[in-house]
Structure formats: structure tokens, C-alpha cells
Amino acid sequence: MKIATAFAIMASTASGFAPSGNRARSVISLEAGVDLPGALPPVGFFDPLDFASRADELTMKRYREAEVTHGRVSMLAVIGFLVGE
């Protein structure tokens, strides 16, 4: 009985992470990434881990927002480190 309960719990939690097939997705191609801010001529649209191929437009905007936020936090951390020295 314990094994059946554990299996049922694992199966129900795994279904929460499965992709739903009824959601419409728009995929951003590499040509669309050229228009995003930060795409510069020598490198162009830099996506070494290929996140853009699996992301829709809203997800890409969220990735960009997170990237800017993390950059700002890291700049403040460097200033705090230098002031502490």
C-alpha cells in the first residue's frame, strides 16, 4: 500500500511539469532575435544554450527583464565590494 501511494504521489507531481498540448505557442526565430536590443553586429543574436527556440515572445521578454535585473544587481554588488575595501 505504501508503494502504491508513493507511486500515485510521484505520478501526480510529474504531471504538473508536463507540457500542455492545447496551448498555442509562437516561436521566435533567429531572424526575430536580430531586432531585440543587445544584438550587435560582430556576434548578432547570441543564444549559446538555444533558449530562444523553445520560448514564445512573452518568455523572451521575461528572459530579457531578468538579464537586465541580474546585471544591475551585480553592478551594485561590485560597488558594495569596492566601498567595503
Backbone as CSV, one residue per row, in Angstrom:
resi,resn,N_x,N_y,N_z,CA_x,CA_y,CA_z,C_x,C_y,C_z
1,MET,0.814,-1.199,0.000,0.000,0.000,0.000,0.860,1.267,0.000
2,LYS,1.966,1.208,0.717,2.861,2.367,0.762,3.472,2.639,-0.610
3,ILE,3.810,1.568,-1.310,4.423,1.732,-2.628,3.415,2.323,-3.609
4,ALA,2.173,1.856,-3.533,1.144,2.379,-4.432,0.872,3.852,-4.147
5,THR,0.858,4.226,-2.880,0.645,5.630,-2.507,1.808,6.491,-2.985
6,ALA,3.037,6.012,-2.792,4.213,6.764,-3.235,4.209,6.925,-4.746
7,PHE,3.845,5.866,-5.466,3.785,5.941,-6.921,2.715,6.926,-7.380
8,ALA,1.561,6.940,-6.707,0.484,7.869,-7.074,0.908,9.314,-6.834
9,ILE,1.634,9.545,-5.751,2.102,10.907,-5.447,3.121,11.348,-6.493
10,MET,4.051,10.459,-6.846,5.056,10.815,-7.847,4.425,11.057,-9.211
11,ALA,3.441,10.273,-9.573,2.789,10.445,-10.867,2.000,11.747,-10.916
12,SER,1.371,12.109,-9.813,0.591,13.347,-9.820,1.484,14.579,-9.837
13,THR,2.645,14.524,-9.177,3.542,15.679,-9.208,4.240,15.799,-10.548
14,ALA,4.523,14.673,-11.190,5.171,14.722,-12.501,4.241,15.302,-13.553
15,SER,2.957,15.097,-13.420,2.022,15.632,-14.406,1.941,17.153,-14.331
16,GLY,2.326,17.730,-13.226,2.324,19.185,-13.106,3.401,19.843,-13.939
17,PHE,4.450,19.087,-14.283,5.550,19.635,-15.067,5.490,19.250,-16.535
18,ALA,4.519,18.448,-16.913,4.389,18.025,-18.307,3.818,19.178,-19.140
19,PRO,4.302,19.353,-20.366,3.769,20.430,-21.206,2.340,20.137,-21.631
20,SER,1.550,21.172,-21.655,0.172,21.002,-22.102,0.114,21.192,-23.608
21,GLY,-0.622,20.340,-24.277,-0.660,20.367,-25.730,-1.638,21.370,-26.298
22,ASN,-2.523,21.936,-25.492,-3.556,22.821,-26.021,-3.145,24.286,-26.029
23,ARG,-1.945,24.607,-25.647,-1.502,25.991,-25.594,-0.845,26.378,-26.919
24,ALA,-1.293,27.461,-27.496,-0.699,27.943,-28.745,0.608,28.660,-28.423
25,ARG,1.629,28.374,-29.210,2.928,28.977,-28.961,3.427,29.649,-30.226
26,SER,4.034,30.781,-30.039,4.715,31.410,-31.157,6.207,31.311,-30.876
27,VAL,6.939,30.781,-31.791,8.359,30.552,-31.596,9.135,31.696,-32.239
28,ILE,10.124,32.198,-31.516,10.962,33.275,-32.028,12.105,32.647,-32.811
29,SER,12.248,33.024,-34.038,13.338,32.501,-34.855,14.573,33.376,-34.665
30,LEU,15.668,32.934,-35.234,16.889,33.719,-35.121,16.775,35.048,-35.841
31,GLU,15.953,35.105,-36.893,15.770,36.369,-37.592,15.038,37.374,-36.707
32,ALA,14.099,36.897,-35.883,13.378,37.801,-34.986,14.282,38.295,-33.869
33,GLY,15.277,37.508,-33.478,16.186,37.901,-32.410,17.115,39.025,-32.811
34,VAL,17.277,39.246,-34.105,18.158,40.310,-34.572,17.594,41.669,-34.174
35,ASP,16.279,41.789,-34.091,15.663,43.066,-33.750,15.651,43.352,-32.251
36,LEU,15.990,42.382,-31.423,15.978,42.600,-29.983,17.128,43.500,-29.569
37,PRO,16.933,44.294,-28.508,18.034,45.138,-28.036,19.199,44.276,-27.563
38,GLY,20.386,44.683,-27.910,21.568,43.947,-27.485,22.152,43.057,-28.558
39,ALA,21.497,42.917,-29.702,22.041,42.130,-30.804,22.989,43.029,-31.590
40,LEU,24.280,42.805,-31.417,25.288,43.664,-32.025,25.937,42.973,-33.221
41,PRO,26.481,43.752,-34.165,26.979,43.211,-35.426,28.007,42.079,-35.352
42,PRO,29.036,42.123,-34.517,30.005,41.018,-34.617,29.409,39.661,-34.237
43,VAL,28.576,39.639,-33.230,28.025,38.380,-32.744,26.598,38.185,-33.229
44,GLY,25.823,39.243,-33.271,24.417,39.139,-33.639,23.584,38.687,-32.460
45,PHE,22.639,37.814,-32.708,21.772,37.297,-31.656,22.500,36.155,-30.963
46,PHE,23.002,36.399,-29.745,23.826,35.434,-29.013,22.951,34.590,-28.112
47,ASP,22.780,33.330,-28.450,21.972,32.403,-27.656,22.650,31.031,-27.670
48,PRO,23.751,30.866,-26.899,24.516,29.617,-26.995,23.769,28.396,-26.471
49,LEU,22.850,28.558,-25.539,22.110,27.413,-24.989,20.780,27.187,-25.691
50,ASP,20.480,27.963,-26.725,19.300,27.791,-27.572,17.983,27.904,-26.805
51,PHE,17.908,28.874,-25.900,16.670,29.109,-25.155,15.595,29.729,-26.044
52,ALA,15.989,30.510,-27.018,15.025,31.232,-27.851,14.203,30.306,-28.737
53,SER,14.733,29.143,-29.072,13.982,28.249,-29.947,12.779,27.638,-29.239
54,ARG,12.812,27.567,-27.908,11.720,26.964,-27.154,10.862,28.006,-26.440
55,ALA,11.089,29.283,-26.691,10.399,30.336,-25.949,9.464,31.128,-26.855
56,ASP,8.352,31.542,-26.283,7.467,32.429,-27.026,7.879,33.874,-26.733
57,GLU,7.142,34.815,-27.283,7.528,36.221,-27.158,7.498,36.705,-25.711
58,LEU,6.504,36.290,-24.953,6.393,36.703,-23.551,7.552,36.151,-22.722
59,THR,7.934,34.923,-22.987,9.053,34.323,-22.259,10.349,35.024,-22.597
60,MET,10.545,35.396,-23.852,11.759,36.118,-24.229,11.830,37.476,-23.542
61,LYS,10.688,38.153,-23.428,10.679,39.436,-22.710,11.024,39.237,-21.247
62,ARG,10.529,38.141,-20.662,10.834,37.855,-19.257,12.312,37.522,-19.090
63,TYR,12.901,36.782,-20.058,14.334,36.493,-20.012,15.152,37.774,-20.085
64,ARG,14.749,38.684,-20.959,15.475,39.954,-21.097,15.367,40.788,-19.817
65,GLU,14.174,40.810,-19.230,13.989,41.560,-17.988,14.845,40.976,-16.871
66,ALA,14.903,39.658,-16.773,15.727,39.010,-15.750,17.205,39.284,-15.993
67,GLU,17.614,39.309,-17.252,19.013,39.576,-17.572,19.417,40.991,-17.149
68,VAL,18.562,41.958,-17.419,18.859,43.342,-17.024,18.874,43.470,-15.499
69,THR,17.921,42.834,-14.832,17.858,42.897,-13.369,19.110,42.284,-12.747
70,HIS,19.534,41.121,-13.236,20.726,40.483,-12.688,21.973,41.316,-12.959
71,GLY,22.031,41.959,-14.106,23.161,42.831,-14.406,23.240,44.016,-13.455
72,ARG,22.088,44.609,-13.163,22.070,45.750,-12.237,22.456,45.332,-10.832
73,VAL,21.966,44.184,-10.387,22.316,43.695,-9.053,23.805,43.407,-8.966
74,SER,24.375,42.837,-10.021,25.805,42.539,-9.994,26.640,43.817,-9.983
75,MET,26.186,44.863,-10.689,26.916,46.130,-10.653,26.876,46.745,-9.263
76,LEU,25.725,46.682,-8.599,25.637,47.182,-7.228,26.494,46.354,-6.273
77,ALA,26.587,45.054,-6.514,27.417,44.200,-5.666,28.891,44.556,-5.801
78,VAL,29.327,44.878,-7.009,30.723,45.273,-7.212,31.001,46.595,-6.508
79,ILE,30.084,47.534,-6.606,30.258,48.817,-5.911,30.321,48.603,-4.405
80,GLY,29.451,47.748,-3.871,29.475,47.442,-2.447,30.755,46.768,-2.031
81,PHE,31.296,45.915,-2.876,32.564,45.256,-2.573,33.702,46.267,-2.549
82,LEU,33.733,47.167,-3.539,34.800,48.150,-3.610,34.739,49.159,-2.478
83,VAL,33.528,49.547,-2.065,33.384,50.500,-0.956,33.807,49.835,0.345
84,GLY,33.532,48.554,0.475,33.924,47.837,1.695,35.415,47.665,1.847
85,GLU,36.121,47.676,0.752,37.580,47.524,0.796,38.163,48.813,1.226
